[in-house]
Amino acid sequence: MNKLIGLALAGIVAGSAAVAQELYTPNLSYRTGPFAATGIPLMNGQRDYMLMLNARDGGIGGVPVNFEECETGYSTEKGVECYERTKASALVTQPWSTGITLQVLPKTNVDQIPILAPGYGFSPMSDGKTFQWAFNPPASYWDGMSMILQHISGGDLSSLSGKKIAHLHLDHPYGKEPLPLLEAMGAEHGFEVLPIPVGISEMQNQSAQWLQIRRERPDFVIMWGWGAMNAGAITEAVKTRYPMDQFIGVWWSGHSDDLQLVGEDGKGYRAISWSLPNAEAPVMAAIKEHVADAGDSLADAEEMGEVFYGRGVVISAILAEGIRVAQEMHGASEISAAQLRDGLANLNFTEARIDELGLTGMMAPFATSCADHTGHSGGWMIEWDGSQFVQASDLLKADRAAIEPLEAEKAAEYAAANAPWPVNEACDG
């Protein structure tokens, strides 16, 4: 390995000073605090993919990646500090919290650094005309809620009429994010929505919330949980004998470690997921060869086979592909943040490209554009079989006809509330 690549790897592992020629893609990580259990495997997957590219390919387009982490502990205040600390040289910001994303979002038009928030953040960021610097591929929270409703209704939301759906959620911008769509769908299709917030201090003791669930007897509980909240909710559901096949989580509530706490008692719990683990995928062999076998990974073999590590790999693959596309579009190996925005707005993950990247079976095809910054790949239900998550549905798709008017409405409201807000009317899809 040449000296330049070695220095870049040292920067990733130890957060050292940037080298002269590199792609600086800082990650606002959270390996500490109440959400560390979910953050660690995701960060490990992201990190290992970039380490693999550096070791195998010399980076992207021959330029090493400096994937420095700035620890936030999932604190919005610390996240904003990390953003300010890294923005001078950063090609991208990866906020890793809806709260941090919402704080950074107004800065994007000024700083002109793209936000990359795969599968999280403010759902109307899908509107690339309004949010020119924000990207949330491959699926938004509103996509996720739509897919869950499609699945539990058998594809006919009118069948939910007269039913009661509890939305058990972290009392945080992340947990509240899907409520506008869920409430709109409830009003349209005649089902009752029961919001049940869980404060950060209550995550590990949700007795009050589950007492309410026992009393209200909802037909389904949809969980928007994170970190210790997931394990707390799953443990309480088992204790109260809530039917696990009526308990469904968003993709951040499908973490293997949370279900391992209850084992067989968790059988039947499901989560929507836009990624799937695949230990046989070529990319996993490449990571093993170039990172794990070299002693550079922070993950063990068990973690590498689980949902969250695999999702971290997919997330870094999305960023790396954005960089590659930008390099190709602009004919340059060293790119600017503005040029990366072009790459992220022109992603095209076809089945063939997914296979070329070694990600076979780990993600669904999607494409972004100037106007569409999400791509809306769809996702699968994964189900806990007592020892691991297994695929439990064909690819599900969000009802975009139902979502798009609400996205347009909320994007316009955001722009008006933050006026003057530039809108790119030149986007035509």
Residue pairs with C-beta under 8 A, 6 or more apart in sequence:
1 9
1 55
2 58
4 19
4 21
4 64
5 54
5 55
5 58
5 59
5 64
7 16
7 19
7 64
8 19
8 22
8 54
8 59
8 64
8 65
8 66
9 51
9 54
9 55
9 64
9 296
10 16
11 17
11 18
11 19
11 22
11 66
11 68
12 47
12 50
12 51
12 54
12 65
12 66
12 67
12 68
13 296
15 68
15 69
18 24
18 66
18 68
18 89
19 64
19 66
21 63
21 64
21 334
22 59
22 63
22 64
22 65
22 66
23 59
23 60
23 63
23 64
23 65
23 66
23 91
23 323
23 334
23 335
24 66
24 68
24 86
24 89
24 90
24 91
25 50
25 65
25 66
25 67
25 90
25 91
25 92
25 94
25 319
25 323
26 66
26 67
26 68
26 69
26 70
26 82
26 86
26 90
26 92
26 93
26 94
27 43
27 46
27 47
27 67
27 68
27 69
27 70
27 94
27 96
28 69
28 70
28 72
28 79
28 82
28 83
28 93
28 94
28 95
28 96
28 97
28 100
29 39
29 43
29 69
29 70
29 71
29 72
29 96
30 36
30 39
30 43
30 71
30 72
30 73
30 74
30 96
30 97
31 39
31 40
31 43
31 69
31 71
32 71
32 73
33 73
33 74
33 75
33 227
34 74
34 200
34 203
34 227
34 228
35 73
35 74
35 226
35 227
35 228
36 73
36 227
37 227
37 228
37 231
37 255
37 257
37 258
38 226
38 227
38 230
38 252
38 255
38 308
39 74
39 96
39 227
40 298
41 255
41 299
41 303
41 306
41 308
41 309
41 312
42 308
42 309
42 311
42 312
42 315
43 69
43 312
44 297
44 298
44 299
44 303
44 309
44 312
45 299
45 308
45 309
45 310
45 311
45 312
45 313
45 314
45 315
45 316
46 67
46 312
46 313
46 315
46 316
47 67
47 69
47 298
47 312
47 316
48 287
48 291
48 292
48 296
48 297
48 298
48 299
48 312
48 313
49 283
49 287
49 312
49 313
49 316
49 317
49 320
50 65
50 67
50 316
50 320
51 67
51 290
51 291
51 296
51 297
52 283
52 286
52 287
52 290
52 291
53 59
53 60
53 65
53 320
54 64
54 65
55 290
55 291
55 294
55 296
56 286
56 290
58 64
59 65
60 320
60 323
60 324
60 327
61 323
61 324
61 327
61 333
62 333
63 333
63 334
65 320
67 316
68 86
70 82
70 85
70 86
71 78
71 82
72 78
72 79
72 82
72 96
72 97
72 100
74 96
74 97
74 227
76 97
76 99
76 100
76 103
79 95
79 96
79 97
79 99
79 100
79 103
79 104
80 100
80 103
80 104
83 93
83 95
83 100
83 104
83 107
86 93
87 93
87 111
87 113
90 113
90 337
91 113
91 114
91 323
91 335
91 336
91 337
91 340
92 113
92 114
92 115
92 116
92 319
92 337
92 340
93 104
93 113
93 114
93 115
93 116
94 115
94 116
94 117
94 319
95 101
95 104
95 115
95 117
95 121
96 117
96 120
97 120
97 174
98 117
98 120
98 121
98 122
98 172
98 173
98 174
98 177
99 172
99 173
99 174
101 115
101 117
101 120
101 121
101 122
101 134
102 121
102 122
102 173
104 115
105 115
105 122
105 125
105 131
105 134
106 418
108 114
108 115
108 131
108 132
108 133
108 134
109 132
109 133
109 421
109 422
112 133
112 337
112 338
112 341
113 133
113 337
114 133
114 134
114 135
114 337
114 340
114 341
114 344
115 121
115 125
115 133
115 134
115 135
116 135
116 318
116 319
116 322
116 344
117 125
117 134
117 135
117 136
118 136
118 137
118 138
118 314
118 315
118 318
119 136
119 137
119 138
119 139
119 140
119 141
119 144
119 251
119 252
119 274
119 315
120 136
120 141
120 174
120 252
121 134
121 136
121 140
121 141
122 131
122 134
122 136
122 177
122 414
123 136
123 140
123 141
123 142
123 143
123 177
123 178
123 181
123 403
123 407
123 410
124 130
124 131
124 407
124 408
124 410
124 411
124 414
125 131
125 134
125 135
125 136
125 140
125 373
125 374
126 136
126 140
126 372
126 373
126 374
126 376
126 407
127 371
127 373
127 407
127 408
127 411
128 345
128 368
128 369
128 370
128 371
128 372
128 373
128 424
128 427
129 370
129 371
129 411
129 423
129 424
129 425
129 427
130 411
130 412
130 414
130 415
130 421
130 423
130 424
131 373
131 411
132 341
132 422
132 424
133 341
134 373
135 344
135 345
135 368
135 373
135 374
136 373
136 374
137 318
137 344
137 347
137 366
137 368
137 373
137 374
137 375
137 377
138 274
138 318
138 349
138 363
138 364
138 366
138 374
138 375
138 376
138 377
139 147
139 274
139 366
139 374
139 375
139 376
139 377
139 378
139 379
139 398
140 374
140 376
141 177
141 178
141 224
141 250
142 177
142 178
142 180
142 181
142 398
142 403
142 406
142 407
143 374
143 376
143 378
143 379
143 398
143 403
144 178
144 250
144 251
144 272
144 274
144 379
144 398
145 178
145 181
145 182
145 185
145 222
145 250
146 181
146 185
146 398
146 399
146 402
146 403
147 272
147 378
147 379
147 396
147 397
147 398
148 222
148 248
148 250
148 272
149 157
149 160
149 182
149 185
150 157
150 396
150 397
150 398
150 399
151 248
151 270
151 272
151 381
151 393
151 396
152 160
152 220
152 248
153 159
153 160
157 185
157 188
157 189
158 189
158 190
160 189
160 190
160 191
160 219
161 189
161 190
161 191
162 190
162 191
163 191
163 192
163 219
163 220
164 191
164 192
164 194
164 216
164 217
164 218
164 219
165 182
165 186
165 191
165 192
165 193
165 194
165 218
165 219
165 220
165 221
165 222
166 194
166 195
166 196
166 213
166 216
166 218
166 220
166 221
166 222
167 178
167 179
167 182
167 193
167 194
167 195
167 196
167 222
167 224
168 196
168 198
168 209
168 213
168 221
168 222
168 223
168 224
168 225
168 233
169 175
169 176
169 178
169 179
169 195
169 196
169 197
169 198
169 223
169 224
169 225
170 197
170 198
170 200
170 203
170 224
170 225
170 226
170 229
171 197
171 198
171 199
171 200
172 200
172 226
174 224
174 226
174 252
175 197
175 198
175 224
175 225
175 226
176 197
177 224
178 224
178 250
179 193
179 195
180 406
180 410
181 402
181 403
181 406
182 193
182 222
183 193
184 402
184 406
185 191
185 402
186 192
186 193
188 402
194 216
194 218
196 209
196 212
196 213
198 206
198 209
198 225
198 229
198 232
198 233
202 208
202 209
203 227
203 228
203 229
203 232
204 228
204 231
204 232
205 232
206 229
206 232
206 233
206 236
207 236
209 233
209 236
210 233
210 236
210 237
210 239
210 240
210 242
213 221
213 240
213 242
214 240
214 242
219 246
220 246
220 247
220 248
221 237
221 242
221 246
221 247
221 248
222 248
222 249
222 250
223 230
223 233
223 247
223 248
223 249
223 250
223 253
224 249
224 250
224 252
224 253
225 233
225 249
225 250
225 252
225 253
226 252
226 253
230 249
230 252
230 253
230 255
230 258
231 257
231 258
231 261
233 253
234 247
234 258
234 259
234 261
234 262
234 266
234 269
235 261
235 262
237 244
237 247
237 269
238 244
238 262
238 265
238 266
243 268
244 265
244 266
244 267
244 268
244 269
244 384
245 268
245 269
245 270
247 268
247 269
247 270
248 269
248 270
248 271
248 272
248 381
249 269
249 270
249 271
249 272
250 271
250 272
251 271
251 272
251 273
251 274
251 275
251 311
251 379
253 271
254 271
254 272
254 273
254 307
254 382
254 389
255 306
255 307
255 308
256 306
256 307
256 308
256 388
256 389
257 306
259 266
259 269
259 384
259 389
260 387
263 386
263 387
264 386
266 384
266 386
267 384
267 385
267 386
268 383
268 384
269 383
269 384
270 381
270 382
270 383
270 384
270 392
271 381
271 382
271 389
272 379
272 380
272 381
272 382
272 396
273 307
273 311
273 379
273 380
273 381
273 382
273 389
274 363
274 364
274 377
274 378
274 379
274 380
275 307
275 310
275 311
275 314
275 362
275 363
276 307
276 310
276 361
276 362
276 363
276 380
276 382
276 391
277 305
277 306
277 307
277 309
277 310
277 362
277 389
278 284
278 310
278 360
278 361
278 362
279 304
279 305
280 361
281 358
281 359
281 360
281 361
281 362
282 358
282 360
283 313
283 317
283 357
283 358
283 359
283 362
284 304
284 310
284 313
284 358
285 358
286 358
287 297
287 304
287 313
288 304
291 297
292 299
292 301
292 304
297 304
299 309
303 309
306 388
306 389
307 382
307 389
310 362
313 359
313 362
314 359
314 362
314 363
317 357
317 359
317 363
318 347
318 349
321 343
321 347
321 349
321 353
321 357
322 340
322 343
322 344
322 347
323 335
323 340
323 343
324 343
325 342
325 343
325 344
325 346
325 347
325 348
326 335
326 339
326 340
326 341
326 342
326 343
326 344
327 333
327 335
327 343
329 339
329 342
329 343
329 346
330 339
330 342
332 339
335 343
344 368
344 373
345 368
345 369
345 370
345 373
346 368
346 369
347 366
347 367
347 368
347 375
348 367
349 363
349 365
349 366
349 367
349 375
349 377
350 365
350 367
351 365
354 360
354 362
354 363
354 365
363 377
364 377
364 378
364 379
364 395
365 377
366 374
366 375
366 376
366 377
367 375
368 374
368 375
369 427
369 429
370 424
370 426
370 427
370 428
370 429
371 427
371 428
371 429
372 429
376 397
376 398
376 400
378 395
378 396
378 397
378 398
379 395
379 396
380 391
380 392
380 393
380 394
380 395
380 396
381 391
381 392
381 393
381 396
382 389
382 390
382 391
382 392
383 389
383 390
383 391
383 392
414 421
415 421
415 423
